[in-house]
Amino acid sequence: MSSQGDREFDALLDTGTAAGRVAPAESDVRVDLEAVTGDATSGTATAPVAPRPPLRIDAWWGRVLSTPARRRAWAWGGPLFVTLLAAALRLWDLGRPGTLVFDETYYVKDAWSLWNLGYEGSWPSDYDAAFAAGGADGFLAAPSFVAHPPLGKWLIGLGMWALGPDDPAGWRISTAVAGIVAVALVAVIGTYLSRSTLVGTLAGSFMAIDGHAIVMSRVALLDNFVMLFGLLAFGAVLLDRRQSARSLDAWLARRRAAGRDTAWGPSLWGRPWLVTAGLMCGLATGVKWNGLYFLAVFAVYTVVVDVLARRRAGVEFWLSGSLFRQAPVSFLLTVPIAAVAYVASWTGWFVTDGGYYRNWVSEGGERWSGALAWVPDTVQNWWHYEAGVYAFNVGLHTPHSYAANPFGWLLMLRPTSMYYQGLDQGQGACEVARCGMAITSIANPFIWYAAVAACAYLAYRLVRRREWQVGAVLVGIAAGYLPWLAFSGRTVFQFYTIAFEPYLLLGLAGVLGIVLGRRTDHPDRRLSGIVVTGIVVVVSIAVTVFFYPLWTAQLEDWEFIRLHYWIPSWK
């Protein structure tokens, strides 16, 4: 951590604030034409230019980071601050409201029966009120058909076990912790990509104060866990990119020193971060099947990284060597462990005998024959269940008032209303004609639309400059978003975007790093960059303060609530 702080201080002395850019500018470095994963390489030297005197704010910041201890404190303190801010916004009054909201009616009750039975049991009809009133033990031994794997519900059940199933905060504490950890990860990953604690802290702060991220951390749904495991996988892929490049260089150096052939390149097995990425993607899939999208997209990205790394290193058969020597190894390092993690999430179903379809074959289901006749009945039962879940998910076209077409997700046309209770004057603490308590997944509009615009610019910038950091961020967005476009006819919701929101916010912070510029920029340009970034931060905070009551079910005047519906479809 100290070395990172020293690099940032050096960047500060040479280039102003360390938030300069996502990657070096073309005027300083000739950027390699290798698209998503290319690295900048040295270009023609130019005559040195005398640095301009720094702005007062730059000079002050230089004095603040003038010692190694202060640089270490900033390197730790920035991410830590935004993590604590995220914790405060997510944990405060977490038990409000004291009723099951939206799909908590499924996941909270399923989680508790799973925790007790080892499989998701059924519940009496219309049992939500009784459950919230303390009837958590009202589950039945009869199994319930569920549309998603068990891991997310095990995590929700862990929180319920820790705080008690009768405490609404216990229902939601696991998703809150997942959201808090994700903020820390965004800050750390942003710092890694930009080599700037300031840019990383900006990314983490946007995640900390965004309403969609706050809401998804304060309700017991599954998608926050998919987001967290996907983000962990993304971080592992970035670390593998660095480590595999070093391993390739070392292999080539050894072979060339020994006069041995390097035409096909190596098969690199020692890639622990790639194994970690596969594990995280498997856990994401164990929560919801869209975790598979991250596994598939990150696998392709890794292959592309390997191809271009070998080309840069001078491997003669860089394409065929990557595809036929390294790609199969990478597959074996990621996919099997992902499959094991996914199957392990079903342990409760396997070790008990009461789960849905657990005895399907013995109860009259058609046993496999021919070449598959040897497969144990338990596996056949499980496979039949998985086939039923697949059929349910791809065939889900039930109309819903808050369904949102994926093609409109980036425009945030139909956020999900998780909860609303209206009160008249005299009811509860309502002192005006009409009051209400709402939980709506409307993101901070200023942050959301700015992030979408920033990532659109990054797509353009990728084409022009081929910066690998930009490509990595866009790959994260692609993994969480693009596959959903194939299911635009299904019943899906805006809150699914939490899976790729961290990458949008990384993109926004990266663009602000570009806007900030460098210490040696013309004073007017530098000052304007600082002012614009400051305005973005201040307005983002103000909008969060304005919307926070509608993200946390606070009692408000209906007229005040109406002011938040900037687009008619947000109601």
Summary of the structure (lengths in Angstrom):
residues: 571
radius of gyration: 25.9
end to end distance: 45.9
largest distance: 88.4
contacts: 1963
relative contact order: 0.13
helix: 63%
strand: 4%
